[in-house]
Amino acid sequence: MNLAIFGGTGVTGGTVIAQAIEQGHQVTALVRDPGRVTRSHPRLTVLGGSPTSPDDVGRCVQDADAVIHCLGIGGKGDGRSTTLVSDSVRVALSEMITRGVPRIVCMSNIGAGGSGPWVANHVVIPLFVRWLLPIVEDKERMEAALRASPVEWVSVRLPSITSGPVKPVRTSVDGRGIGLTITAASTARFLLDQTTSTEWVGAAPSISNERLSLVSMTPNLRRIQTRLGAIALEDQGTGSPVVLWPSLFSDHRLYAHVVALLGHGWRTLRIDGPGFGQSDPPNGEVQPWVYADVVLEILDSLGVGQALVAGCSWGGQVAAHIGVRAPERVHGVLIMNAPLGPSRGGHVFELLGTRLFGSTAFWGRGVARSMFSAASLAAYPERVHAFAGAFTSFDKAAAARTARTVLTRFPGLADVLPRLEVPTTIMMGAEDRLYPVERMRPLAALASGAHLEIVPACGHLAPLEAPSAVVGAIGQLATNAGIHVARS
């Protein structure tokens, strides 16, 4: 194809030129300063001129099969109103019509046309990134010109553009449910694809890079259909079964160090709680006792009659309910770092932050600082980094839905703990700032037969901060239940 490209000196425009040449296209690029184009190739023609000059634009689109418009004002601009992009596109459309060029593909911004989350458009951008407003307004003028034109068009609304290779792309018709970033290479590939594809002609898709697939990272991961949809879990080993439910803001990977220390005498069933990982998102408010019944469904599906059950924080709440609802199927219960009392209302900052940034390592680092003890932050930086990095694989809307129920709708375990008759250990972190020992100890006493273990220097995530203590507690529960576990 013969492609006319505007904005070729920018990061994305330059990447478009490079990929177009690699794909065998003939490229004509109009730039204001040809000296800034360092690439030279027999199939690349660089023209100097203005993107708003009909004569210059006409020379660029002459004989083109399609136009890719990557022009921007550069960086954050100066906060003042601009019409550069919309003026340039109007000129391009006019010259395309005159010369019979059939299609234009334009770079736009998430936020244009009301795309993206309501909170981002009405709170975050107006209050915190006001410099983006004039840029979005000009992209809206550009899209209005596209809609009024007889030319085939695609306007690609983009989040923050980063460096990196081509990655899988997530698309959305309204900007909801996508991530906060996309690489320039991924953007260029998508723009080039739109010069021939008919999927998005006459539309303005929002795109971002797809979040990491946990399926590709964990070969033993499987999805089991339940009353709440598909629940993902990693099923590993052939020994005595132990169910491991994670905390909020984590998935089955929370227990990686625990599984490594347990060895080969166990069959570990590490679950992705709905809202995180590869399980289906929750459909509305789902309480821990419902998840307890879902775990029993999973055990039925796997042909597991009895198991030890362990959970961290939110997972501890689920584990307690399993122990009460089906004691005949539970060898023992390990409740780690769990909020034992009611949690109703509040947590506005946590919920809003999760809704806006819950799929970013930035938010993950903030959550990590609140959960890990100071000693653990210093001793295990690689674990903190992995915990925060896992956030990029989460769907922030699903995560916020689960967090809302757990943090603001949970009635507490005061009526559950006294009914626990199976062997139970309640583990707390001595340095847990979210649910301090002095607040949780009186509630733990309601489980009169439970063993209370306080782990020194541990915060809110015992499986990451004190995996040896967790393994020891699981082993002691197995011993108390008369289970012989083969040592690795």
Residue, then its C-alpha position, 0 to 999 in steps of 0.5 A: m500500500n501507499l501510506a501517507i503519514f502525519g506526525g512522523t517525528g513523534v514516538t508513535g508516528g515514527t514507530v508507525i513509519a518503521q513498522a509500515i516499511e517492515q511490512g513492505h508499504q510505500v510511505t510518504a511522511l509530511v513533517r515540519d522539520p525533515g531533519r528530525v527524521t533519522r530513518s532512511h529507506p528506499r520506500l520512505t519519502v519525507l516531505g517538509g511542510s505544514p500539516t495545515s497547508p492544503d498544498d503541503v497536505g495535498r502533496c503528501v496524500q497524492d496517490a495514497d491508499a490510506v492516511i494515518h494521522c499521528l499528529g499531536i501537540g507534543g507532551k502535555g502542551d501548555g494547557r491552552s486551547t488548541t486546534l492544531v489536530s482538528d485543523s490538520v485533519r479537516v485539511a487532510l479530509s478535504e485533500m483526500i476527497t479531492r484526490g480520491v483517497p478512501r480512508i484515514v486512521c487517526m490517533s485520539n484520546i480516551g476521554a474524547g466523546g465521554s469515553g472512559p470511566w465517569v470518575a476519570n472524565h468528571v473528577v480525575i481529569p478536571l481536578f488533577v490532569r487539567w492539561l489534558l482537557p484542551i487536548v481531548e477537546d481538540k480530539e473531539r473536534m477532530e472526531a466531529a469532522l471525521r463523522a461529517s466526512p464521506v471518507e472512511w475513517v477510524s479514530v483510535r482513542l488511546p491511554s498513556i503511551t509507553s515504550g516496549p514491544v508489541k503486546p496483545v491489545r484490548t479494545s472497548v467501544d466506550g473506553r471502559g474495562i481497558g488498561l491505563t497504558i499501551t506501548a507505541a509499538s502496539t499502537a502502531r500495529f493497531l493503526l496499521d491494521q485499521t488501514t485494511s480492516t473493516e471492523w472499526v470503520g466509522a467508529a472510535p475504539s478505545i484500546s490498551n494493552e491486554r493484561l497478563s494472562l495467568v493461564s500462560m504463567t501457570p500451566n496447572l491453572r484450570r477453571i471449574q464451573t460453579r454457581l458463580g461462574a468459572i472459578a480458576l485454581e492451580d491444582q498441583g501435587t497428589g498428596s493430602p488436599v489443602v485449599l488455599w484462598p487468597s486475600l483481597f488484591s491477590d490471587h493464587r500466586l500469594y501462596a507460591h512460597v508456601v507451596a514450595l515449602l510444603g513439598h510433595g506430600w500435599r495436593t495444593l488447590r490455590i484459588d483465584g478469588p472472584g475479582f482477581g486472577q482468572s476467575d469470573p468476576p462476581n455478579g453483585e454482592v457475594q458474601p464469604w458463606v456463598y464462596a464457602d459453598v462454591v469451594l465445596e462444589i469445587l471439591d466435588s468436581l475434583g473428587v476430593g472428599q476432605a481437605l484442610v482449608a486455609g485462607c488469608s484475610w478475605g480468604g480466612q473469612v471464607a475458610a471459617h465459613i467452610g469449617v462451619r458449613a461442612p465440618e465433616r469435609v474439613h480436616g482443619v482450618l487455618i485463618m490468617n490475618a483475617p478481619l474477624g469483626p464487621s466491616r460496614g461502610g467507609h474505605v472510600f479511598e481504597l474503593l475509589g483508588t481500586r476503581l481508578f487504578g486497580s490494574t496498575a503496579f502504582w496502586g499495587r505498591g501503595v497496597a503493598r506498603s499498607m499490608f507488608s510490615a516495615a520489616s518485610l518491606a525491607a527484607y523481601p523487596e522482590r516479594v513486594h515487587a511481585f505482589a505489586g506487579a500482579f495488579t497489572s493482571f487484574d480487572k480493576a472494575a471486578a476488583a473494586r466490586t469484590a473489595r466493596t463487598v468485603l470492606t463495606r458489607f461484611p457482617g463479621l465472624a462473631d456468630v461463626l467463630p463459636r461454631l467452629e468445631v474442627p481443629t482451627t488455628i487463627m494466625m495474626g501478624a504482630e505488625d499487622r497495621l490493618y487489623p492489629v492483634e489487640r483488636m482481633r484477639p477478643l474476637a478470636a477468643l470466640a473460637s474457644g477451641a482454636h489455637l492462636e498464633i502471633v507471628p513476629a515481624c509479620g504484617h497482613l500477608a503471612p503467606l508472603e511474609a512468613p511462609s515457614a510459619v504458615v507451613g508449620a501451622i498447616g503441618q500441625l493441623a494435619t497432625n492434629a487431624g491424624i493425617h500422615v503427610a509424606r515428606s519430600 
